[in-house]
Amino acid sequence: MPRLSVVVPVYNEADNVVPLMREIVAALRDADLAPFEILFVDDGSTDATALRLIAATREVPEVRVIRHRVNAGQSAAVHTGVRVARGDIVVTLDGDGQNDPADIPRLVAHLNTSAAAPAPGLVAGVRVQRQDSAFKRLSSRVANRVRRWLLGDAARDSGCGIKAFRRDRFLSLPAFDHMHRFLPALFRRAGLHVVEVPVHHRPRRAGTSKYGLWNRLWVGIVDLIGVAWLMRRPVDVDFREVDPAAGDHTEMKT
């Protein structure tokens, strides 16, 4: 059984998946993180992505390929990958190759650290020296500020795809479309500590971005309102079990 599962959602990334797979394998083996598995979740691609991934399984037996019959979105692909993952620790990263797999060992180390108090529930990457257009960097900066103001999650780069967490913690979160953009807020809502780690960011090597201004702006506004509503309705509270045998007669208040 793997102790680490790397989940990579992909959609029409035929020219990126094999080079990315090789980089992930090299990073994990160099850091002695075996046994591991790499789950590519093909979100209904219409190009050769699935064929190249299937061929890659012959080269690297740790690779598993999960396919959606229809394009369901990045959050659905991430959730599918975590559900079928077998490792206790899960790392996610984008399938376009802009996240650097060499950062994975550092995120896992932060998640496993015993010195942190409280122990982190989520280790989130923060992209430094982003290799995107000036417009995309500006829109992301504005979106992050608005999100921090409304949600109070203090996350500097919620949209960064490379993150590390424990599988059971993720699956306890409310699942909804576009949830991957709000993971720091959702983990904090569950009472879990979030650690941010600077990570590398690289130019896209091939293919085209699946996100533009309109399919991020309008959907993002609706999502933000919904998550703001959710953040104000937490269900987890501190509790303790009363032990009658120990003479625990503390008055319970309602």
C-alpha positions as CSV (number, residue, x, y, z in Angstrom):
1,M,0.0,0.0,0.0
2,P,1.3,3.5,-0.9
3,R,1.9,5.9,1.9
4,L,1.6,8.9,-0.5
5,S,-0.8,9.5,-3.3
6,V,-0.2,12.3,-5.8
7,V,-3.5,13.4,-7.5
8,V,-3.2,15.2,-10.8
9,P,-6.4,16.4,-12.5
10,V,-6.0,16.8,-16.3
11,Y,-8.1,17.9,-19.2
12,N,-6.7,18.0,-22.7
13,E,-3.1,18.0,-21.6
14,A,-1.8,15.4,-24.0
15,D,1.6,17.0,-24.4
16,N,2.2,17.7,-20.7
17,V,1.2,14.5,-18.9
18,V,4.2,12.3,-19.7
19,P,6.9,14.8,-18.9
20,L,5.1,15.8,-15.8
21,M,4.7,12.1,-14.7
22,R,8.5,11.6,-15.1
23,E,9.2,14.7,-13.0
24,I,6.9,13.5,-10.3
25,V,8.5,10.1,-10.2
26,A,12.0,11.5,-10.1
27,A,11.1,13.9,-7.2
28,L,9.5,11.2,-5.1
29,R,12.2,8.6,-5.6
30,D,15.0,11.1,-4.9
31,A,13.2,12.1,-1.6
32,D,12.7,8.4,-0.7
33,L,8.9,8.8,-0.5
34,A,8.2,5.3,-1.8
35,P,5.9,3.5,-1.8
36,F,3.8,6.0,-3.6
37,E,1.1,6.2,-6.4
38,I,0.4,8.8,-9.0
39,L,-3.3,9.2,-9.9
40,F,-4.0,11.1,-13.1
41,V,-7.7,11.9,-13.2
42,D,-8.7,12.5,-16.9
43,D,-11.7,14.8,-16.8
44,G,-13.3,13.8,-20.0
45,S,-10.4,14.9,-22.3
46,T,-11.1,15.0,-26.1
47,D,-7.5,14.8,-27.2
48,A,-4.9,12.0,-26.8
49,T,-4.4,12.6,-23.0
50,A,-6.0,9.3,-22.0
51,L,-4.0,7.3,-24.6
52,R,-0.7,8.7,-23.4
53,L,-1.5,8.1,-19.8
54,I,-2.4,4.5,-20.5
55,A,0.9,4.0,-22.3
56,A,2.7,5.7,-19.3
57,T,1.4,3.0,-17.0
58,R,3.6,0.5,-18.8
59,E,6.6,2.7,-18.1
60,V,5.8,3.5,-14.5
61,P,3.7,0.9,-12.6
62,E,2.9,3.4,-9.8
63,V,0.7,5.4,-12.2
64,R,-3.0,4.9,-12.1
65,V,-5.5,6.4,-14.6
66,I,-9.0,7.4,-13.6
67,R,-11.3,8.7,-16.3
68,H,-14.5,10.8,-16.1
69,R,-17.0,10.0,-18.9
70,V,-17.8,13.7,-19.2
71,N,-16.0,16.9,-18.3
72,A,-17.0,17.6,-14.7
73,G,-14.5,20.3,-13.7
74,Q,-11.3,20.5,-11.7
75,S,-12.9,20.1,-8.3
76,A,-14.7,17.0,-9.3
77,A,-11.5,15.5,-10.7
78,V,-9.6,16.3,-7.5
79,H,-12.4,14.8,-5.4
80,T,-12.5,11.7,-7.5
81,G,-8.7,11.3,-7.1
82,V,-8.7,11.7,-3.4
83,R,-11.7,9.2,-3.0
84,V,-9.8,6.4,-4.9
85,A,-6.4,7.2,-3.4
86,R,-4.9,4.6,-1.2
87,G,-2.3,6.7,0.6
88,D,-2.9,8.4,3.9
89,I,-1.2,11.6,2.6
90,V,-2.4,13.2,-0.6
91,V,-0.6,15.8,-2.7
92,T,-2.4,17.6,-5.5
93,L,-0.9,19.6,-8.3
94,D,-2.1,21.0,-11.6
95,G,-1.7,19.0,-14.8
96,D,-0.4,21.8,-16.9
97,G,3.2,21.4,-15.6
98,Q,3.3,24.9,-14.0
99,N,3.6,23.4,-10.5
100,D,7.1,22.0,-9.8
101,P,7.0,18.4,-8.6
102,A,10.4,19.1,-6.8
103,D,8.3,21.0,-4.2
104,I,6.3,17.9,-3.2
105,P,8.9,16.6,-0.6
106,R,8.9,20.0,1.2
107,L,5.1,20.1,1.5
108,V,5.0,16.5,2.8
109,A,7.7,17.3,5.3
110,H,5.7,20.3,6.6
111,L,2.6,18.1,6.9
112,N,4.5,15.5,8.9
113,T,6.4,17.8,11.2
114,S,6.0,17.1,14.9
115,A,7.3,20.6,15.9
116,A,4.3,22.5,14.6
117,A,1.7,23.4,17.1
118,P,-1.0,22.8,16.2
119,A,-0.2,20.2,13.6
120,P,-1.2,21.4,10.1
121,G,-4.3,20.0,8.4
122,L,-3.3,21.6,5.1
123,V,0.0,22.6,3.6
124,A,-0.7,25.0,0.7
125,G,1.7,26.3,-1.8
126,V,2.2,30.0,-2.5
127,R,3.5,30.7,-6.0
128,V,6.5,33.1,-6.1
129,Q,7.6,34.8,-9.3
130,R,4.5,33.6,-11.1
131,Q,5.0,32.8,-14.8
132,D,1.7,34.1,-16.0
133,S,0.6,37.2,-17.9
134,A,0.4,40.6,-16.1
135,F,-3.3,40.6,-16.5
136,K,-3.7,37.1,-14.9
137,R,-1.4,38.1,-12.0
138,L,-3.3,41.3,-11.4
139,S,-6.7,39.6,-11.5
140,S,-5.5,36.9,-9.1
141,R,-4.1,39.5,-6.7
142,V,-7.5,41.3,-6.6
143,A,-9.4,38.0,-6.2
144,N,-7.2,36.9,-3.3
145,R,-7.7,40.2,-1.5
146,V,-11.5,40.1,-2.0
147,R,-11.6,36.5,-0.8
148,R,-9.5,37.2,2.3
149,W,-11.8,40.2,3.2
150,L,-15.0,38.1,2.8
151,L,-13.8,34.8,4.2
152,G,-11.1,35.8,6.7
153,D,-9.1,32.8,5.6
154,A,-5.7,34.7,5.5
155,A,-4.7,32.6,2.4
156,R,-2.2,34.4,0.2
157,D,-2.7,32.2,-2.9
158,S,-5.8,30.0,-2.6
159,G,-5.6,29.2,-6.3
160,C,-2.2,27.5,-6.2
161,G,-2.8,23.9,-7.2
162,I,0.0,22.2,-5.2
163,K,-1.2,21.3,-1.7
164,A,-0.7,18.5,0.8
165,F,-3.2,17.1,3.3
166,R,-4.4,13.9,4.9
167,R,-7.0,12.0,2.9
168,D,-9.5,11.5,5.7
169,R,-9.4,15.3,6.5
170,F,-10.2,16.2,2.9
171,L,-13.0,13.8,2.6
172,S,-14.7,15.2,5.8
173,L,-15.0,18.6,4.1
174,P,-18.2,19.7,2.3
175,A,-17.9,18.8,-1.4
176,F,-19.1,21.1,-4.1
177,D,-18.1,22.3,-7.6
178,H,-15.0,24.7,-7.5
179,M,-14.2,23.7,-3.9
180,H,-10.5,23.4,-4.8
181,R,-10.3,27.2,-4.9
182,F,-11.4,27.5,-1.3
183,L,-9.5,24.7,0.5
184,P,-7.7,27.0,3.0
185,A,-11.0,28.4,4.1
186,L,-12.7,25.0,4.3
187,F,-9.9,23.5,6.3
188,R,-10.0,26.4,8.7
189,R,-13.7,26.1,9.0
190,A,-13.1,22.5,10.2
191,G,-10.8,23.8,12.9
192,L,-7.6,22.7,11.2
193,H,-4.4,24.6,11.0
194,V,-3.2,25.8,7.5
195,V,0.5,26.3,6.7
196,E,1.6,28.2,3.6
197,V,4.9,27.3,1.9
198,P,6.6,29.2,-1.0
199,V,6.8,27.1,-4.2
200,H,8.1,27.5,-7.7
201,H,6.0,28.4,-10.6
202,R,6.9,27.7,-14.3
203,P,5.6,28.8,-17.7
204,R,3.1,26.5,-19.4
205,R,5.1,24.2,-21.7
206,A,2.3,23.1,-24.1
207,G,-1.4,23.4,-24.5
208,T,-3.7,26.3,-23.5
209,S,-5.2,27.4,-20.2
210,K,-8.7,26.2,-19.5
211,Y,-9.5,29.3,-17.5
212,G,-10.3,32.8,-18.8
213,L,-11.7,36.0,-17.4
214,W,-15.4,35.1,-17.8
215,N,-15.4,31.5,-16.6
216,R,-13.5,32.6,-13.5
217,L,-15.0,35.9,-12.7
218,W,-18.7,35.2,-12.7
219,V,-18.5,31.7,-11.3
220,G,-16.0,32.9,-8.7
221,I,-18.4,35.6,-7.5
222,V,-21.2,33.1,-7.0
223,D,-18.9,30.6,-5.3
224,L,-17.5,33.3,-3.0
225,I,-21.0,34.2,-1.8
226,G,-21.8,30.6,-1.1
227,V,-18.6,29.9,0.8
228,A,-19.0,33.1,2.8
229,W,-22.5,31.7,3.8
230,L,-21.0,28.4,4.7
231,M,-18.2,29.9,6.8
232,R,-20.7,31.5,9.0
233,R,-22.4,28.2,9.8
234,P,-19.8,25.9,11.3
235,V,-20.9,22.6,12.7
236,D,-17.7,21.6,14.6
237,V,-17.5,22.7,18.2
238,D,-15.3,21.7,21.1
239,F,-16.7,18.9,23.2
240,R,-15.7,16.3,25.9
241,E,-17.3,13.1,27.1
242,V,-18.5,13.1,30.6
243,D,-17.2,10.3,32.8
244,P,-19.8,9.6,35.6
245,A,-17.5,7.1,37.2
246,A,-14.9,9.8,37.8
247,G,-17.5,12.0,39.6
248,D,-17.7,14.4,36.7
249,H,-20.8,16.5,37.5
250,T,-19.9,19.6,35.7
251,E,-23.0,21.7,35.0
252,M,-23.9,21.5,31.4
253,K,-25.1,24.8,29.8
254,T,-27.3,25.1,26.8
